[in-house]
Amino acid sequence: MFKRSFVKPDGRELHLYGHSAVPDECRLEGPRGGEGGSHLRWHPLRGEWVVYAAHRQTRTFLPPPEYNPLLPTSDPAHPTEVPGCPWDVAVFDNLYPALAATAPAPPKTIVDTGPGIGACEVVVFSRDPTQSLGTLPLAQIELILEVWADRTAALGRRDDIAYVFPFENRGVEVGVTLHHPHGQIYAYPFVPPIPARMLANQEQYFARCGRNLALELVHAEIAAAERLLYHGPRAVAFVPVCARYAYEVWVTPRVACPSLPALDGETRKDLARALKTTLLKYDGLWARSFPYVMACYQAPSDGQTHPEAHLRIEFYPPYRMPGRLKYLAGTEVGAGVFTAETLPEQKAAELRAVEVKIDD
């Protein structure tokens, strides 16, 4: 992997990655960051922080193709977020960040508050706006995994960062505002509630049994073989036995790996194959662009070894049956209890039946 880092005219960072050397001189223009700033407020009953970022209401929303801010710049008079020089993956500080390296002092309220310190980065998966993560060549998906690892390591070294969270929202059904293939990385000053709860359960199990709970579940799914979508030498993809969403899939290493930076080359290569297999099965099943939220869970960025943690990429699609969307409602939003109206075994069978070709 080759990398060049730059500073945009408005002070935001830009990192260009490539399979071959990236030119060290690129024209850096692009939109300028506006007024903003966010803050945190403590929710005493839920025991968690809430981020307030009202300036994000003005962010770009589904622009026409000719105004796509993620296209490589072709006309210097109308620059986009990324330069026209050669690169394969681009990462830059979000123009409308929920969290940033600097933030104004928070307001005083009846609950504890804090500055919105952290990082929000945009990861452009491809120069081609017609592609998707699943249609990219395997080598490009491997590069994206390596980019995620590089950004996890860089952001995790900051004293004010506790957890690095790569993710992708795909489809207007889950609120996407730009159609160009891209994801995001949020780096939080705290461990967010969902990974914190999962990590706590894993830590308790490791302390009690001396084994990795998530990895044991992976091995159990491999042994059962009923819900497997991909079974490679180093990675696996499956509909978990405890899936809350129809067509929920976990993509994860078969070997102990707490985080993206801990991936070795062979495991990263097989993980890319598992990832592409899953995405092609989604699109093949529905014969359309399949919407989803993709979440990447890994160990916290606190410098500890975390033998209880295990890297997982989880997919949460909104569909529950053809032509019908699954929205979170009373029991999910209000009580936090998911009601699954389909069986994981049925949805795994549908996905397994989709034949895909992943070799380039």
RASUL-V848547 format. One line per field, one symbol per residue. psi: psi as a letter, one per 40 degrees, with the letter a starting at -180 (. if undefined). burial: I if it has 9 or more other ideal C-beta (glycine too) atoms within 8 Angstrom, else O. Layout:
BEGIN
psi=???
burial=???
END
This chain:
BEGIN
psi=hiihiihideeiihhhiidihhiehihgbiiiiaiahiiihhhddefiihhhgdeeeeihhgiidefheeihhdhdegiadiieihidhihihhdgidiidiiihiihaeiiiiighaihihhhdidheeiiddeiiddddddddddddddddddeehdehdhhgiihhhiddeehehdhhiaihhhieihiddddddddddddddddeeihddddddddddddedehdhgadeiihihidfhdihehihhiieihhdideehidddddddddddddddddddddefihhiihhhhhaiigeeidgeeihhhhhhgieidihehihihadddddeehhhheihdddddddddehhiheh.
burial=IIIIOIOIOOOIIIIIIIOOOIOOOIIIOIOOOOOIIIIIIIIOOOOOIOIIIOIIOOOOOOIOOOOIIIIIIOOOOOIIIIIOIOIIIIIIIIIIIIIIOOIOOIOOOOOOIIIIIIIIIIIIIIOOIOIIIIOIOIOIIIIIIIIIIIIIIOIIOOOOIIIIIIIIIIIOOIOIOIOIIIIIIIIIIOIIOOIIOIIOIIIOIIOOOOOIIIIIIIIOIIOOOOIIIIOIOIIIIIIIOOIOIIIIIIIIIIOOIIIIIOIOOOIIIIIIIIIIIIIIIIIIIOOOOIIIIIIIIIIIIOOOOIOIIIIIIIIIIIIIOOOOOIOOOOIIOOOOOOOIOIOIIOIIOIIOOIOOOOOO
END
